[in-house]
Amino acid sequence: MSYSNVERHTLRLAGVAVLLTLLAVSSAFRQVPVAQHPGAGENLYKQHCARCHGNDGTKGMFGARDLQRSTLADTAVTLQIQRGKGFMPGFRKKLSPAQLQELVTYVKSLRVQP
């Protein structure tokens, strides 16, 4: 079976169109990052942090920082939660490593994207 140049070109274009369609559809169903579904981290935040930082991270009671504007790296956020700062108590002995990571993920989810 022999195809003419026009037929081969048409088949290539059709193949590209199918690939682009599949790519568009698959990106529409991509997984949502963990930070957008914080779950347990949100509960920990409400229990330990919301009183001073507020539900949305902007309250600022007792000098608490605006978490929506934070640019701290994960490590710095983790250390601050563990050690505390100023009036903020440390949570090293109150949170497991898994809980700490969940809380860091949630705190980062409060950030407003520039």
C-alpha positions, 0 to 999 in steps of 0.5 A: 500500500503506497501513500502519496505525499499529501496522504502522508502529510494528512496522516501526520497532521491527524496524528499530531492532532490526536496527540495534542488532544490527549495531552490537553485532556490528560492535563485537565485530569492531572492530580492536584498537589498535596498542598491544595488538599491539606487534610490533617495539616489543616486540623493541626493548624486550627488546633495549634496556630489559628489563634495567633495566625488566623484561619487564613494566616493573616491575623498577626496576634502577638507579632505572628507573621502573615503566613500568606506573604511568607517566603521561607523555605520548607526547612526554615518553616519546619525549624520555626514550628519546632523551635518557636519564635518570640511568643510562639511556642515550639512544637518539637515535642507535640508533633510527630515528624509526619504531623510536622510535615503535614503542618508545613504543607498546610502553612505553605498552602496559605501563601498567596501566589504573586 
